[in-house]
Amino acid sequence: MTSWTALSDKIEKVGLIGCGRMGCCMLEVMLQAGYKVVACDAFPAAAERAGKMGAQVAADPAGVAREASVIIMSLPGPAQLDEVIFGKGGMLPELHAGQVVIDTSTVDPDTTRRNAEGVEKTGAAYLDCPILGRPSATGKWMLPTGGDPAALEYAKPVLLTFAANAVHVGGHGAGNALKLLNQMMFSCINAISSEVMAICDHVGIDKKVFYDTVASSSAATVSGLFREVGKCIVNEAFETPAFTVDLLIKDTRLALQMAKQANAPSLIAGTVQMYNELASADGLGMQDTSALYKVFERHYDSFQ
């Protein structure tokens, strides 16, 4: 690995590749903080939106790499990362010593190690920096980060425009591993919250009464996720997802693969994943994760 040294003490321009929901949250606050941002997205409508927000729009990732000292990627998965870094019009030929490439996507640690190996041959640094937090919590996110701690410190002023903290947790892939473990917990909390809400009516408790009582209590079972999931179920607000069933399936699949490869196959999250996949098969994949409630509701209604 080439030793990394920052280009300069000041970050003049930030790159953003991927201008979807999370990417636009980052773009908005980076611009507000006074950073010049050069952005690109494979979807013309997303790129156009970034331009209207105030970003300079590049034709491809290579164009971003030519302009920015810190480059942030916010992409759906490993295939898109591979294309952005190594594909036609990708960043790799334009990367050079002193730059920092930051991946905020949710991917597996092996993908990050492979990408880091390629990027760091150019002298640029590579950080896996996934997001713990919802779009609505922009500015309060936690970023567990793997890679060179010096590169993290250099990029941290940019990261702290949209996150409360960015914490170094280990080498390449460590940030991904921590995020995937978190997603396993998310999947299980989402499932038990949905199941309990579906059981309520069958034991004589109105689900709104249950939600209002528990959510306003100091019970140890109360979490931010329960409050969000339960509220969606009570209001039947499944069509405006904070996070979709299909995205949760994708993240949990990566987490289960990681655990299996480490000879620590998951028992609980593996079972929950089957219910998530049933929800997707029932046409609920693009709805909020709280839509898992419908699977349990139909299951219990079938006993009536």
HELIX and SHEET records of a PDB file:
HELIX    1   1 ARG A   21  GLN A   32  1                                  12    
HELIX    2   2 PRO A   44  MET A   53  1                                  10    
HELIX    3   3 PRO A   61  GLU A   67  1                                   7    
HELIX    4   4 PRO A   78  PHE A   86  1                                   9    
HELIX    5   5 LEU A   92  GLU A   94  5                                   3    
HELIX    6   6 PRO A  109  GLU A  120  1                                  12    
HELIX    7   7 PRO A  135  ALA A  137  5                                   3    
HELIX    8   8 PRO A  149  LEU A  159  1                                  11    
HELIX    9   9 ALA A  174  CYS A  200  1                                  27    
HELIX   10  10 ASP A  201  VAL A  203  5                                   3    
HELIX   11  11 LYS A  207  ALA A  215  1                                   9    
HELIX   12  12 GLY A  224  ASN A  235  1                                  12    
HELIX   13  13 VAL A  245  GLN A  261  1                                  17    
HELIX   14  14 ILE A  268  ALA A  279  1                                  12    
HELIX   15  15 SER A  280  LEU A  284  3                                   5    
HELIX   16  16 THR A  289  ALA A  291  5                                   3    
HELIX   17  17 LEU A  292  ASP A  301  1                                  10    
SHEET    1   A 6 GLN A  56  VAL A  57  0                                        
SHEET    2   A 6 LYS A  36  CYS A  40  1                                        
SHEET    3   A 6 LYS A  13  ILE A  17  1                                        
SHEET    4   A 6 VAL A  70  MET A  73  1                                        
SHEET    5   A 6 VAL A 100  ASP A 103  1                                        
SHEET    6   A 6 ALA A 125  ASP A 128  1                                        
SHEET    1   B 2 TRP A 141  GLY A 146  0                                        
SHEET    2   B 2 ALA A 163  GLY A 170  1                                        
END                                                                             
